[in-house]
Amino acid sequence: MTSWQVFTQLTVNGIAVGAIYALVALGLVLTYKATEVLNFAQGDLLALSAFIAWGLIAVAGFPFWLAFLCTVIISAVLAYGIDAVVIRQIAGQPQFAGVMLTIALAFMLRGAISMGFGPESRSYATPWVGQTTTFGGVAIANLQLVIVGTALGVTAALLLFFKSTKLGMAMQAASQNQLAAYLNGVRVKQVNSLVWALAGATAAAGGVLLAPITLVDVTLWFVVLKALAALVLGGFGSIAGAIVGGLLIGLIEQYAGVYLPDGSKDVVAYVVLIAVLIVRPQGLLGEAHGKRV
């Protein structure tokens, strides 16, 4: 394989993985803008979704896309309930309370996964196992193309939803100024719970797409750390920044795994995070707030 083919393959791999990081980062942005809570349980929702998809596909025999849809719905309902029953109770409390609460929820979900499914890793089949498509002499796994296409489709659908529907615009209004939105007839509490449901749906989509290229394992929650790096790189609080940051982190990881010393792939996302916080804290697409004193 020529150097150009290697580079092309790495680019495709990076976009596929980065698209999943972008989905998880997008869910973090949505919940943060709606309730000012940084949801550290997002990665565990992703891991739980992967196990649910495994149960539907490998045990119940569901077709892949039906299992995908069912998993997204289950995760959305669960996330809605988390906000309505738990997160709503700390409204008005310091942000630190929200951080600690979501960390506790993350450990609870992780424990529930271990108790319900056991510690073993597992996998499930997809319709694209072993299938490849050749572009310019480079064989690309069809699964990666499906991941990229699905992630981009979900992202585009969300952007269209926010710009073209009354509910989407109500969500944006509530995220910008909850009091003003309430005075204009927006049911802020219900809208916030629906935002959490959307975030849960994006976590589920990421989990179902990521599991076939890794394994169905409780350690999938680590993806949330890469998503945080993507948020910082793209611009914290920016929907577009979450997407751009996720794709860039995915690409940087893949390139580092080949062109940099061994082990670089595992740490490069966090090196980028630290560098961005030092050099450009607002990220690529974020707005600067505060000043150095």
Sequence and secondary structure as in RCSB ss.txt:
>XXXX:A:sequence
MTSWQVFTQLTVNGIAVGAIYALVALGLVLTYKATEVLNFAQGDLLALSAFIAWGLIAVAGFPFWLAFLCTVIIS
AVLAYGIDAVVIRQIAGQPQFAGVMLTIALAFMLRGAISMGFGPESRSYATPWVGQTTTFGGVAIANLQLVIVGT
ALGVTAALLLFFKSTKLGMAMQAASQNQLAAYLNGVRVKQVNSLVWALAGATAAAGGVLLAPITLVDVTLWFVVL
KALAALVLGGFGSIAGAIVGGLLIGLIEQYAGVYLPDGSKDVVAYVVLIAVLIVRPQGLLGEAHGKRV
>XXXX:A:secstr
  HHHHHHHHHHHHHHHHHHHHHHHHHHHHHHHHHS   TTHHHHHHHHHHHHHIIIIIS   HHHHHHHHHHHH
HHHHHHIIIIIGGGGTTS HHHHHHHHHHHHHHHHHHHHHHH S  B    TTTT EEEETTEEEEHHHHHHHHH
HHHHHHHHHHHHHHSHHHHHHHHHHH HHHHHHTT  HHHHHHHHHHHHHHHHHHHHHHHGGGS B GGGGGHHH
HHHHHHHHH TT HHHHHHHHHHHHHHHHHHHHHS TTHHHHHHHHHHHHHHHH TTTTT    S   
